[in-house]
Every structure is written in structure tokens, then in C-alpha cells.
Amino acid sequence: MKTISFKVESRDMAVKAATVRKNGRIPAVIYGGGNTQHVSTVIGDVKKLIYTPEFRLAEMDVDGKPVKCIVKDVQFHPTTDNVEHIDFLSLEDGRKVKVNIPVKFKGVSPGVKNGGKLMQSLRKVKVKVDPANLVDELYIDISELELGSAVRVKDIEADDNIEILVNAATPVASVIVPRAVKAAEAEEEVVAEGAEGAAAEGAEGEKAAE
């Protein structure tokens, strides 16, 4: 698992969140296992957790104690987009968590080789899993994906330790036929129909001559 390690500072709840932000820090909370810890961090330490499509763990030093967490929620300022607050969920082996895992592709689609365009409609899937079995990403094989076909959630490769919480019939990706390919196919059909018509007329002419 990709893990981002950093140190946080315990936060006195008597100090307002706005004051924490004025001091250049981000108020945050770590909850889970019946405990709630109020801390603060800085954007430089958490940007690789927040501004990424990848799934990553956070390993925080909280008063000298390492705590493994995942980001559960981030609040942004409505106009500046600055990070206002972060919720972390601490991880404990044996206590399953719900997380969103990126879906990546394996293989090369024959539909793409034939001029199609691969369109991914679902980039992450929600799963329920024990932290001990967490993975960075899940894979789906597209080596048999033809033009006009789709792969679905049921096709995602996941072992029995990972429970996928998305409907199995939900499309993940499909290969669409571009307009240029459609136009070329339509033109070929017109040409073929014209050739068949000419051949039929020729046959009728030969019969009439007999």
C-alpha cells in the first residue's frame, strides 16, 4: 500500500478552528475505535493524500504514537478552495471499513485496435474490506472487449476478502464506435449494396438476352 507519513499536532478544543487556520494549519479530527482525537496538520503534509486519484493510507505521528488512517472527508472553502477541515478514520485490523478503490485495466482491447474508443464510466468502486486486505487498486481485463461491448463491475478481479458494494451489472468501461468509423462502415455498406444491385441487374440482362 502507498502510505504518506507525517506528524500532526494535538489540538486544544478551546482554540477555535478559525484561529488554527490563521496560524497556517488545518484543523482535523481522527475518529474510530470509540475514540476521537482533535489534531491539526499543514497542507504540505496532506496534499498527496487529497489531490490525487490514487488510494493512499495516512500514517500519522500523534504525540509519538503511529496511527494508520484513511481520509473520510475533506471540507474546502467555497470560494478559495483551500482545505478547511479533514476527517480521518483510524484503521484497526478486524474492523472492516468502506473505501473507494480505483479501477485499472489489464490487456489491450481488440475493439480499440479496430478503431474504437475506450470510455471509462466508473473510475472507482466502493468496497468493504478489512484493513489487512486493503489494496491500492483493482483490475478488470479488457483483452476481449470488442467494438460496442462493455465490461461491468462483475468482471472486476477481486478476491473473497474484498466485498464490492456496487451493483454487479454497472458498466465500468465500453468501446464506442467513433463517427469516422461509423461513416466508413456506412459507406462500405452503400458500396456493397450498389455492387449487389449491379450484379443482379447484370444477371437479369443476361437472362433477357437468352
ChimeraX attribute file (.defattr): number of C-alpha atoms within 10 A of each C-alpha:
attribute: neighborCount
match mode: 1-to-1
recipient: residues
	/A:1	11
	/A:2	11
	/A:3	17
	/A:4	17
	/A:5	16
	/A:6	16
	/A:7	17
	/A:8	20
	/A:9	17
	/A:10	16
	/A:11	18
	/A:12	12
	/A:13	9
	/A:14	6
	/A:15	9
	/A:16	11
	/A:17	19
	/A:18	12
	/A:19	12
	/A:20	17
	/A:21	17
	/A:22	9
	/A:23	9
	/A:24	12
	/A:25	21
	/A:26	23
	/A:27	24
	/A:28	23
	/A:29	16
	/A:30	20
	/A:31	17
	/A:32	14
	/A:33	10
	/A:34	5
	/A:35	8
	/A:36	13
	/A:37	13
	/A:38	16
	/A:39	19
	/A:40	21
	/A:41	23
	/A:42	17
	/A:43	14
	/A:44	8
	/A:45	15
	/A:46	18
	/A:47	12
	/A:48	15
	/A:49	18
	/A:50	17
	/A:51	8
	/A:52	9
	/A:53	12
	/A:54	16
	/A:55	21
	/A:56	21
	/A:57	18
	/A:58	24
	/A:59	18
	/A:60	21
	/A:61	15
	/A:62	16
	/A:63	10
	/A:64	9
	/A:65	10
	/A:66	14
	/A:67	16
	/A:68	19
	/A:69	23
	/A:70	20
	/A:71	19
	/A:72	14
	/A:73	13
	/A:74	13
	/A:75	12
	/A:76	13
	/A:77	10
	/A:78	9
	/A:79	6
	/A:80	7
	/A:81	9
	/A:82	12
	/A:83	20
	/A:84	18
	/A:85	19
	/A:86	21
	/A:87	18
	/A:88	20
	/A:89	20
	/A:90	22
	/A:91	21
	/A:92	16
	/A:93	11
	/A:94	10
	/A:95	12
	/A:96	17
	/A:97	17
	/A:98	15
	/A:99	19
	/A:100	17
	/A:101	21
	/A:102	18
	/A:103	20
	/A:104	15
	/A:105	15
	/A:106	10
	/A:107	11
	/A:108	13
	/A:109	21
	/A:110	16
	/A:111	22
	/A:112	19
	/A:113	11
	/A:114	12
	/A:115	15
	/A:116	22
	/A:117	17
	/A:118	19
	/A:119	12
	/A:120	16
	/A:121	12
	/A:122	14
	/A:123	13
	/A:124	19
	/A:125	19
	/A:126	14
	/A:127	18
	/A:128	16
	/A:129	21
	/A:130	18
	/A:131	18
	/A:132	13
	/A:133	12
	/A:134	19
	/A:135	16
	/A:136	15
	/A:137	17
	/A:138	15
	/A:139	14
	/A:140	20
	/A:141	16
	/A:142	22
	/A:143	14
	/A:144	14
	/A:145	20
	/A:146	19
	/A:147	21
	/A:148	13
	/A:149	14
	/A:150	20
	/A:151	21
	/A:152	17
	/A:153	20
	/A:154	16
	/A:155	16
	/A:156	19
	/A:157	12
	/A:158	15
	/A:159	8
	/A:160	7
	/A:161	12
	/A:162	16
	/A:163	14
	/A:164	21
	/A:165	14
	/A:166	13
	/A:167	11
	/A:168	13
	/A:169	11
	/A:170	14
	/A:171	17
	/A:172	23
	/A:173	21
	/A:174	24
	/A:175	23
	/A:176	19
	/A:177	19
	/A:178	12
	/A:179	10
	/A:180	11
	/A:181	14
	/A:182	12
	/A:183	12
	/A:184	11
	/A:185	12
	/A:186	12
	/A:187	12
	/A:188	12
	/A:189	12
	/A:190	12
	/A:191	12
	/A:192	12
	/A:193	12
	/A:194	12
	/A:195	12
	/A:196	12
	/A:197	12
	/A:198	12
	/A:199	12
	/A:200	12
	/A:201	12
	/A:202	12
	/A:203	11
	/A:204	11
	/A:205	11
	/A:206	10
	/A:207	9
	/A:208	8
	/A:209	6
	/A:210	5
